[in-house]
Amino acid sequence: MTDEALLAPFDLAVIRTTAQHNDIEESELRDALASHQRTMRANPGVEDLVYEWRKQYEDPVLDRTPELFVLALPPTVWEEYGDYLDFESETLAAVTAVHQEQTVRLDSVEFSAIPEGHVALVVGRP
């Protein structure tokens, strides 16, 4: 799967603006976002991940379309991905910021729907 397909859930403007505000090269941020999406699709797979998160956390799914899931998850989920993907702290902060900003821009999700202490996660469906 191409990086462009993996990045389909995200607006280019969100990626570009987040890179500028987080002192990270846009290409590095795009690579990190694609790696994260690729990992979720492969290990163990999007549908299985969402199923597990639904069992583990209370109402994590904020939106579901044929193209993507939008979830609100504890920061520990992001920390685990950051460790697994060997992201620097700045890279992890920028990746999570893209997910958060993309979620805020969706008409289907109210920002107030994200519980306090949780962070948005957007995952494309294969």
N, CA and C atoms as an extended XYZ file, in Angstrom:
378
Properties=species:S:1:pos:R:3:atomname:S:1:resname:S:1:resid:I:1 pbc="F F F"
N         0.836       -1.174        0.000 N   MET     1
C         0.000        0.000        0.000 CA  MET     1
C         0.887        1.246        0.000 C   MET     1
N         0.518        2.207       -0.812 N   THR     2
C         1.318        3.421       -0.936 CA  THR     2
C         1.124        4.336        0.272 C   THR     2
N         2.107        5.193        0.487 N   ASP     3
C         1.989        6.165        1.572 CA  ASP     3
C         0.802        7.091        1.345 C   ASP     3
N         0.545        7.442        0.080 N   GLU     4
C        -0.598        8.318       -0.218 CA  GLU     4
C        -1.905        7.677        0.243 C   GLU     4
N        -2.055        6.391       -0.003 N   ALA     5
C        -3.267        5.688        0.430 CA  ALA     5
C        -3.340        5.631        1.957 C   ALA     5
N        -2.201        5.436        2.599 N   LEU     6
C        -2.175        5.381        4.062 CA  LEU     6
C        -2.499        6.739        4.687 C   LEU     6
N        -2.175        7.808        3.963 N   LEU     7
C        -2.409        9.157        4.481 CA  LEU     7
C        -3.781        9.710        4.100 C   LEU     7
N        -4.586        8.925        3.416 N   ALA     8
C        -5.897        9.383        2.941 CA  ALA     8
C        -6.807        9.938        4.043 C   ALA     8
N        -6.745        9.433        5.285 N   PRO     9
C        -7.634        9.990        6.316 CA  PRO     9
C        -7.298       11.429        6.735 C   PRO     9
N        -6.149       11.942        6.287 N   PHE    10
C        -5.681       13.242        6.763 CA  PHE    10
C        -5.672       14.286        5.654 C   PHE    10
N        -6.079       15.504        6.007 N   ASP    11
C        -5.987       16.628        5.079 CA  ASP    11
C        -4.534       17.067        4.996 C   ASP    11
N        -4.075       17.335        3.784 N   LEU    12
C        -2.705       17.792        3.589 CA  LEU    12
C        -2.445       19.075        4.378 C   LEU    12
N        -3.426       19.953        4.439 N   ALA    13
C        -3.255       21.209        5.176 CA  ALA    13
C        -3.014       20.955        6.662 C   ALA    13
N        -3.652       19.942        7.213 N   VAL    14
C        -3.446       19.600        8.626 CA  VAL    14
C        -2.018       19.113        8.835 C   VAL    14
N        -1.550       18.261        7.949 N   ILE    15
C        -0.174       17.751        8.062 CA  ILE    15
C         0.821       18.898        7.942 C   ILE    15
N         0.634       19.731        6.937 N   ARG    16
C         1.566       20.838        6.679 CA  ARG    16
C         1.595       21.819        7.855 C   ARG    16
N         0.441       22.225        8.329 N   THR    17
C         0.372       23.185        9.434 CA  THR    17
C         0.941       22.593       10.719 C   THR    17
N         0.647       21.341       10.972 N   THR    18
C         1.166       20.688       12.176 CA  THR    18
C         2.684       20.591       12.120 C   THR    18
N         3.225       20.286       10.961 N   ALA    19
C         4.682       20.226       10.817 CA  ALA    19
C         5.302       21.587       11.131 C   ALA    19
N         4.715       22.643       10.608 N   GLN    20
C         5.242       23.991       10.842 CA  GLN    20
C         5.186       24.370       12.316 C   GLN    20
N         4.120       23.996       12.995 N   HIS    21
C         3.953       24.378       14.400 CA  HIS    21
C         4.715       23.476       15.362 C   HIS    21
N         5.208       22.354       14.886 N   ASN    22
C         5.908       21.413       15.766 CA  ASN    22
C         7.373       21.238       15.416 C   ASN    22
N         7.900       22.111       14.578 N   ASP    23
C         9.321       22.091       14.239 CA  ASP    23
C         9.782       20.705       13.781 C   ASP    23
N         9.036       20.154       12.814 N   ILE    24
C         9.368       18.867       12.224 CA  ILE    24
C         9.195       19.010       10.715 C   ILE    24
N        10.055       18.390        9.959 N   GLU    25
C         9.933       18.437        8.505 CA  GLU    25
C         8.640       17.747        8.084 C   GLU    25
N         7.961       18.336        7.116 N   GLU    26
C         6.704       17.752        6.647 CA  GLU    26
C         6.904       16.322        6.149 C   GLU    26
N         7.996       16.073        5.440 N   SER    27
C         8.241       14.717        4.922 CA  SER    27
C         8.435       13.718        6.056 C   SER    27
N         9.095       14.141        7.128 N   GLU    28
C         9.285       13.265        8.288 CA  GLU    28
C         7.946       12.965        8.961 C   GLU    28
N         7.107       13.969        9.063 N   LEU    29
C         5.791       13.780        9.670 CA  LEU    29
C         4.933       12.858        8.809 C   LEU    29
N         4.965       13.051        7.501 N   ARG    30
C         4.208       12.185        6.594 CA  ARG    30
C         4.680       10.734        6.728 C   ARG    30
N         6.001       10.542        6.799 N   ASP    31
C         6.548        9.189        6.955 CA  ASP    31
C         6.090        8.562        8.270 C   ASP    31
N         6.099        9.355        9.341 N   ALA    32
C         5.683        8.841       10.652 CA  ALA    32
C         4.199        8.485       10.648 C   ALA    32
N         3.376        9.335       10.049 N   LEU    33
C         1.942        9.043        9.958 CA  LEU    33
C         1.691        7.780        9.147 C   LEU    33
N         2.401        7.633        8.034 N   ALA    34
C         2.234        6.440        7.197 CA  ALA    34
C         2.689        5.190        7.942 C   ALA    34
N         3.798        5.280        8.670 N   SER    35
C         4.284        4.129        9.446 CA  SER    35
C         3.267        3.712       10.497 C   SER    35
N         2.676        4.687       11.158 N   HIS    36
C         1.675        4.399       12.177 CA  HIS    36
C         0.455        3.722       11.557 C   HIS    36
N        -0.044        4.257       10.449 N   GLN    37
C        -1.202        3.658        9.778 CA  GLN    37
C        -0.875        2.242        9.291 C   GLN    37
N         0.315        2.066        8.738 N   ARG    38
C         0.740        0.748        8.241 CA  ARG    38
C         0.786       -0.259        9.387 C   ARG    38
N         1.305        0.160       10.527 N   THR    39
C         1.406       -0.718       11.691 CA  THR    39
C         0.023       -1.130       12.187 C   THR    39
N        -0.904       -0.186       12.244 N   MET    40
C        -2.248       -0.528       12.714 CA  MET    40
C        -2.941       -1.488       11.751 C   MET    40
N        -2.677       -1.350       10.474 N   ARG    41
C        -3.308       -2.245        9.496 CA  ARG    41
C        -2.712       -3.649        9.551 C   ARG    41
N        -1.437       -3.728        9.907 N   ALA    42
C        -0.751       -5.018        9.860 CA  ALA    42
C        -0.747       -5.756       11.186 C   ALA    42
N        -0.842       -5.045       12.282 N   ASN    43
C        -0.577       -5.663       13.571 CA  ASN    43
C        -1.616       -5.255       14.608 C   ASN    43
N        -2.667       -5.925       14.813 N   PRO    44
C        -3.201       -7.135       14.191 CA  PRO    44
C        -4.172       -6.848       13.062 C   PRO    44
N        -4.428       -5.585       12.776 N   GLY    45
C        -5.388       -5.199       11.748 CA  GLY    45
C        -6.387       -4.225       12.338 C   GLY    45
N        -6.905       -3.343       11.504 N   VAL    46
C        -7.771       -2.264       11.975 CA  VAL    46
C        -9.000       -2.783       12.709 C   VAL    46
N        -9.719       -3.684       12.097 N   GLU    47
C       -10.962       -4.167       12.721 CA  GLU    47
C       -10.683       -4.849       14.058 C   GLU    47
N        -9.606       -5.639       14.120 N   ASP    48
C        -9.254       -6.317       15.372 CA  ASP    48
C        -8.821       -5.321       16.451 C   ASP    48
N        -8.050       -4.301       16.046 N   LEU    49
C        -7.639       -3.282       17.013 CA  LEU    49
C        -8.845       -2.566       17.603 C   LEU    49
N        -9.731       -2.137       16.736 N   VAL    50
C       -10.914       -1.415       17.214 CA  VAL    50
C       -11.751       -2.314       18.115 C   VAL    50
N       -11.883       -3.573       17.766 N   TYR    51
C       -12.619       -4.525       18.606 CA  TYR    51
C       -11.985       -4.607       19.999 C   TYR    51
N       -10.667       -4.733       20.044 N   GLU    52
C        -9.971       -4.825       21.335 CA  GLU    52
C       -10.129       -3.539       22.141 C   GLU    52
N       -10.004       -2.402       21.476 N   TRP    53
C       -10.156       -1.131       22.186 CA  TRP    53
C       -11.580       -0.957       22.700 C   TRP    53
N       -12.552       -1.442       21.954 N   ARG    54
C       -13.945       -1.343       22.413 CA  ARG    54
C       -14.164       -2.194       23.662 C   ARG    54
N       -13.473       -3.316       23.755 N   LYS    55
C       -13.573       -4.162       24.950 CA  LYS    55
C       -12.831       -3.536       26.124 C   LYS    55
N       -11.724       -2.890       25.836 N   GLN    56
C       -10.843       -2.389       26.882 CA  GLN    56
C       -11.259       -1.018       27.429 C   GLN    56
N       -11.797       -0.153       26.577 N   TYR    57
C       -12.115        1.217       26.974 CA  TYR    57
C       -13.600        1.495       26.759 C   TYR    57
N       -14.128        2.407       27.538 N   GLU    58
C       -15.555        2.730       27.447 CA  GLU    58
C       -15.832        3.654       26.254 C   GLU    58
N       -16.646        3.186       25.344 N   ASP    59
C       -17.092        3.960       24.171 CA  ASP    59
C       -15.971        4.723       23.469 C   ASP    59
N       -14.931        4.044       22.995 N   PRO    60
C       -13.834        4.774       22.360 CA  PRO    60
C       -14.135        5.255       20.938 C   PRO    60
N       -15.124        4.666       20.270 N   VAL    61
C       -15.391        5.023       18.872 CA  VAL    61
C       -16.240        6.292       18.822 C   VAL    61
N       -15.663        7.343       18.241 N   LEU    62
C       -16.369        8.612       18.081 CA  LEU    62
C       -17.105        8.675       16.751 C   LEU    62
N       -16.541        8.025       15.743 N   ASP    63
C       -17.158        8.000       14.421 CA  ASP    63
C       -16.630        6.789       13.660 C   ASP    63
N       -17.488        6.294       12.785 N   ARG    64
C       -17.118        5.139       11.963 CA  ARG    64
C       -17.745        5.353       10.593 C   ARG    64
N       -16.911        5.297        9.570 N   THR    65
C       -17.386        5.381        8.192 CA  THR    65
C       -16.770        4.211        7.434 C   THR    65
N       -17.159        3.995        6.203 N   PRO    66
C       -16.507        2.933        5.424 CA  PRO    66
C       -15.010        3.183        5.218 C   PRO    66
N       -14.579        4.449        5.359 N   GLU    67
C       -13.177        4.794        5.118 CA  GLU    67
C       -12.319        4.843        6.372 C   GLU    67
N       -12.921        5.106        7.532 N   LEU    68
C       -12.091        5.302        8.724 CA  LEU    68
C       -12.862        5.114       10.014 C   LEU    68
N       -12.077        4.965       11.079 N   PHE    69
C       -12.572        5.022       12.453 CA  PHE    69
C       -11.938        6.246       13.100 C   PHE    69
N       -12.688        6.908       13.955 N   VAL    70
C       -12.164        7.977       14.795 CA  VAL    70
C       -12.431        7.551       16.227 C   VAL    70
N       -11.365        7.503       17.017 N   LEU    71
C       -11.480        7.014       18.385 CA  LEU    71
C       -10.902        8.018       19.368 C   LEU    71
N       -11.303        7.895       20.620 N   ALA    72
C       -10.711        8.644       21.728 CA  ALA    72
C       -10.122        7.608       22.675 C   ALA    72
N        -8.804        7.668       22.838 N   LEU    73
C        -8.102        6.650       23.618 CA  LEU    73
C        -7.179        7.297       24.644 C   LEU    73
N        -6.852        6.578       25.697 N   PRO    74
C        -5.911        7.116       26.680 CA  PRO    74
C        -4.535        7.331       26.042 C   PRO    74
N        -3.763        8.263       26.554 N   PRO    75
C        -2.445        8.539       25.991 CA  PRO    75
C        -1.499        7.338       26.028 C   PRO    75
N        -1.781        6.371       26.888 N   THR    76
C        -0.911        5.191       26.941 CA  THR    76
C        -0.897        4.441       25.610 C   THR    76
N        -2.004        4.490       24.869 N   VAL    77
C        -2.038        3.841       23.550 CA  VAL    77
C        -1.023        4.509       22.635 C   VAL    77
N        -1.006        5.839       22.643 N   TRP    78
C        -0.040        6.568       21.824 CA  TRP    78
C         1.390        6.304       22.296 C   TRP    78
N         1.594        6.243       23.592 N   GLU    79
C         2.937        5.976       24.122 CA  GLU    79
C         3.441        4.621       23.643 C   GLU    79
N         2.558        3.627       23.624 N   GLU    80
C         2.946        2.298       23.143 CA  GLU    80
C         3.322        2.338       21.663 C   GLU    80
N         2.542        3.055       20.866 N   TYR    81
C         2.893        3.189       19.446 CA  TYR    81
C         4.207        3.943       19.279 C   TYR    81
N         4.388        4.993       20.052 N   GLY    82
C         5.636        5.745       19.977 CA  GLY    82
C         6.840        4.878       20.281 C   GLY    82
N         6.727        4.048       21.308 N   ASP    83
C         7.816        3.128       21.653 CA  ASP    83
C         8.027        2.092       20.556 C   ASP    83
N         6.949        1.498       20.092 N   TYR    84
C         7.029        0.447       19.075 CA  TYR    84
C         7.647        0.971       17.781 C   TYR    84
N         7.263        2.181       17.393 N   LEU    85
C         7.753        2.761       16.142 CA  LEU    85
C         9.035        3.560       16.334 C   LEU    85
N         9.532        3.609       17.562 N   ASP    86
C        10.775        4.303       17.892 CA  ASP    86
C        10.725        5.779       17.495 C   ASP    86
N         9.597        6.424       17.771 N   PHE    87
C         9.437        7.847       17.489 CA  PHE    87
C        10.152        8.670       18.553 C   PHE    87
N        10.814        9.729       18.128 N   GLU    88
C        11.317       10.732       19.067 CA  GLU    88
C        10.097       11.415       19.690 C   GLU    88
N        10.263       12.020       20.842 N   SER    89
C         9.122       12.646       21.518 CA  SER    89
C         8.492       13.745       20.663 C   SER    89
N         9.319       14.489       19.911 N   GLU    90
C         8.790       15.544       19.044 CA  GLU    90
C         7.953       14.957       17.913 C   GLU    90
N         8.387       13.834       17.377 N   THR    91
C         7.649       13.180       16.296 CA  THR    91
C         6.319       12.660       16.813 C   THR    91
N         6.338       12.013       17.965 N   LEU    92
C         5.099       11.503       18.550 CA  LEU    92
C         4.127       12.648       18.832 C   LEU    92
N         4.626       13.751       19.353 N   ALA    93
C         3.761       14.903       19.630 CA  ALA    93
C         3.125       15.423       18.343 C   ALA    93
N         3.885       15.482       17.266 N   ALA    94
C         3.350       15.974       15.992 CA  ALA    94
C         2.335       14.999       15.405 C   ALA    94
N         2.607       13.709       15.487 N   VAL    95
C         1.676       12.703       14.960 CA  VAL    95
C         0.353       12.765       15.720 C   VAL    95
N         0.418       12.830       17.033 N   THR    96
C        -0.824       12.905       17.808 CA  THR    96
C        -1.557       14.222       17.533 C   THR    96
N        -0.812       15.295       17.303 N   ALA    97
C        -1.443       16.582       16.986 CA  ALA    97
C        -2.203       16.516       15.666 C   ALA    97
N        -1.659       15.813       14.677 N   VAL    98
C        -2.366       15.647       13.402 CA  VAL    98
C        -3.682       14.915       13.634 C   VAL    98
N        -3.633       13.834       14.388 N   HIS    99
C        -4.849       13.061       14.663 CA  HIS    99
C        -5.883       13.916       15.403 C   HIS    99
N        -5.422       14.675       16.375 N   GLN   100
C        -6.326       15.518       17.158 CA  GLN   100
C        -6.953       16.596       16.267 C   GLN   100
N        -6.127       17.274       15.480 N   GLU   101
C        -6.628       18.350       14.617 CA  GLU   101
C        -7.561       17.811       13.541 C   GLU   101
N        -7.213       16.665       12.969 N   GLN   102
C        -8.079       16.075       11.949 CA  GLN   102
C        -9.447       15.741       12.547 C   GLN   102
N        -9.456       15.248       13.761 N   THR   103
C       -10.712       14.914       14.436 CA  THR   103
C       -11.551       16.166       14.676 C   THR   103
N       -10.916       17.227       15.126 N   VAL   104
C       -11.619       18.482       15.389 CA  VAL   104
C       -12.262       19.025       14.109 C   VAL   104
N       -11.643       18.789       12.977 N   ARG   105
C       -12.156       19.309       11.703 CA  ARG   105
C       -13.311       18.491       11.128 C   ARG   105
N       -13.559       17.328       11.677 N   LEU   106
C       -14.653       16.503       11.167 CA  LEU   106
C       -15.997       17.047       11.645 C   LEU   106
N       -16.925       17.173       10.734 N   ASP   107
C       -18.268       17.627       11.102 CA  ASP   107
C       -18.998       16.603       11.963 C   ASP   107
N       -18.607       15.355       11.842 N   SER   108
C       -19.315       14.269       12.524 CA  SER   108
C       -18.896       14.071       13.980 C   SER   108
N       -17.853       14.782       14.424 N   VAL   109
C       -17.353       14.599       15.791 CA  VAL   109
C       -17.273       15.955       16.486 C   VAL   109
N       -17.897       16.044       17.630 N   GLU   110
C       -17.774       17.235       18.474 CA  GLU   110
C       -16.520       17.081       19.331 C   GLU   110
N       -15.734       18.145       19.424 N   PHE   111
C       -14.520       18.083       20.230 CA  PHE   111
C       -14.840       17.682       21.663 C   PHE   111
N       -15.980       18.115       22.161 N   SER   112
C       -16.369       17.789       23.539 CA  SER   112
C       -16.642       16.298       23.723 C   SER   112
N       -16.737       15.552       22.624 N   ALA   113
C       -16.966       14.106       22.719 CA  ALA   113
C       -15.706       13.357       23.145 C   ALA   113
N       -14.557       14.020       23.051 N   ILE   114
C       -13.306       13.389       23.480 CA  ILE   114
C       -13.206       13.550       24.992 C   ILE   114
N       -13.252       12.437       25.728 N   PRO   115
C       -13.201       12.535       27.193 CA  PRO   115
C       -11.900       13.178       27.671 C   PRO   115
N       -11.996       13.864       28.776 N   GLU   116
C       -10.808       14.473       29.365 CA  GLU   116
C        -9.754       13.394       29.602 C   GLU   116
N        -8.522       13.719       29.263 N   GLY   117
C        -7.435       12.771       29.448 CA  GLY   117
C        -7.282       11.778       28.310 C   GLY   117
N        -8.094       11.894       27.277 N   HIS   118
C        -7.997       11.016       26.114 CA  HIS   118
C        -7.503       11.806       24.906 C   HIS   118
N        -7.024       11.080       23.927 N   VAL   119
C        -6.473       11.686       22.721 CA  VAL   119
C        -7.113       11.016       21.516 C   VAL   119
N        -7.364       11.808       20.493 N   ALA   120
C        -7.975       11.266       19.278 CA  ALA   120
C        -6.992       10.385       18.514 C   ALA   120
N        -7.546        9.391       17.856 N   LEU   121
C        -6.780        8.522       16.968 CA  LEU   121
C        -7.664        8.243       15.749 C   LEU   121
N        -7.125        8.541       14.576 N   VAL   122
C        -7.831        8.318       13.317 CA  VAL   122
C        -7.130        7.175       12.605 C   VAL   122
N        -7.890        6.181       12.212 N   VAL   123
C        -7.289        5.055       11.499 CA  VAL   123
C        -8.105        4.766       10.248 C   VAL   123
N        -7.397        4.726        9.120 N   GLY   124
C        -8.051        4.401        7.861 CA  GLY   124
C        -8.393        2.927        7.805 C   GLY   124
N        -9.524        2.647        7.185 N   ARG   125
C        -9.946        1.253        7.026 CA  ARG   125
C        -9.479        0.767        5.663 C   ARG   125
N        -8.901       -0.423        5.631 N   PRO   126
C        -8.413       -0.953        4.342 CA  PRO   126
C        -9.541       -1.259        3.376 C   PRO   126
